[in-house]
Amino acid sequence: MSTLSESSTAPTVTTPVSERPIGVFDSGVGGLTVVSAIQRLLPHEDIVYLGDTARVPYGNKSPETIIRYAQQDVQFLQSQNIKAAVVACNTATAHALEAVRQSYAFPILGVVEPGVEAALAATVNGRIGIIGTTGTIQSGAYQKALLTRRPDLQLTAQATPLLVSLVEEDWLTHAATHLILAEYLAPLQAARIDTLVLACTHYPLLKGIIRSILGDEVKLVDSAENMALALQSRLKQDSLLREGGQHAGRTRIHVSDLSPHFAPLAKRFLGGRVGAIDRVRLES
Amino acid sequence: MSTLSESSTAPTVTTPVSERPIGVFDSGVGGLTVVSAIQRLLPHEDIVYLGDTARVPYGNKSPETIIRYAQQDVQFLQSQNIKAAVVACNTATAHALEAVRQSYAFPILGVVEPGVEAALAATVNGRIGIIGTTGTIQSGAYQKALLTRRPDLQLTAQATPLLVSLVEEDWLTHAATHLILAEYLAPLQAARIDTLVLACTHYPLLKGIIRSILGDEVKLVDSAENMALALQSRLKQDSLLREGGQHAGRTRIHVSDLSPHFAPLAKRFLGGRVGAIDRVRLES
């Protein structure tokens, strides 16, 4: 795998750093909801996406394995000459963000922090619910980050492991999905939350059915939208924001396994056109 | 990783080949239903199990990736000095059985063939249903094997991708599981099948709820039980069956990722005691 450090024999690159792409990775297709939000907010930016589809999902794996996979994911993005990286996967952010930050010099943003900030801004009664994969919920990452800011919060965290499969099967409005969600959300309703953090990049596609259960009075905090806002702010701060002009941002998608299911799924998550999809090898 | 061919400096092994363990692998925990069936039928045999939990599931991955993973799985089992291997994963059998058979000299059995034989023996009206992961159903492995034997069969194959998650969450009798299964099974009922092949090693745990939907008149063909019978027959034929005496078979479990969920899940699938679980590295 080629990396920046191996490019010493290449001609000097004169492109300003701000014109380099933003790297985004996820265990699979979910992170494309984050890509979609970045495309809408920062239409001039180029994006390199990596979905580790050969090893998806991360949500049921151990922290040690997730850290190893995340390091390989960021290493691939680095080889694509990125200016900043986004960990568009809640499980990987929860377990591996600190580890990858220690290994690379460019800014690396995770999805937890923006979600936490948005939840703190949204809540009025201080009762916040969190739903995510088993890995994300068990990591306690959201719970710790929220309570560090406001120790008086009342948090109800619920692992919702069946939702990823339901979203990937496109059962977004199915009676079974309603039944499963109603059961998952019951303890959060009982706790009278006024804010629900959707702590998985698959869940924005379930906003409609979640609203139909919780009602409009519960605010839904969407990882993807808040991640894009945090990225914009960080790029501005580091003078890395690409100043538009005529450039229309391009998104290139890479996956570690290319099955026939990926392209149609990617189209749904991205909410639009998916260009060429490249297969890459991440191990060893 | 040590292999048989590297053991030339070790002292000569005088143990009869029949006393070596049987190797069994699956993408995760599902293959333990096959181990459980082997333990019941062949209580004197030692078993080495490998669950590739670092990359589970295989069912949504491409044939190319599944073959690569299966080769690494069998390589690990070979290093454990096995006398025969069982691919206790329908997706891996469908895509990778031929490839791994070409790489190793010991007998390698897959779950498709025994299921096909059992279905042929069970059906009266020639209408057979098959349920499995998307990968297994799309491979057409069961359909081809059945129609090769009896071209007059009427087959209805249905991908049932949500069932693995439901089983792993232990929602075996949940209303949502009933709703999802009823929808999946409706086309099979409409086709008036008299035999249903459970083409995934997770599905034996759903027999009760499937029976409650289809009724007792539809025969359920269980991968695990038929696999154990086929293994017994093959070991006999190759003079590899361990003649009992006092030896009580031992099962050793290896996984490529050890998360806290594995042990309780393994206990449910094995239907009994789970000993020490060893973590192994499969890549590179």
Interface residues (C-beta under 8 A of the other chain):
Chain A: T53 A54 R55 V56 N60 K61 S62 T65 T134 G135 Q138 P161 L162 S165 L166 E168 E169 W171 A175 A176 L179 I180 E183 D257 L258 S259 P260 H261 E283 S284
Chain B: T53 A54 R55 V56 N60 K61 S62 T65 T134 G135 Q138 P161 L162 S165 L166 E168 E169 W171 A175 A176 L179 I180 E183 D257 L258 S259 P260 H261 E283 S284
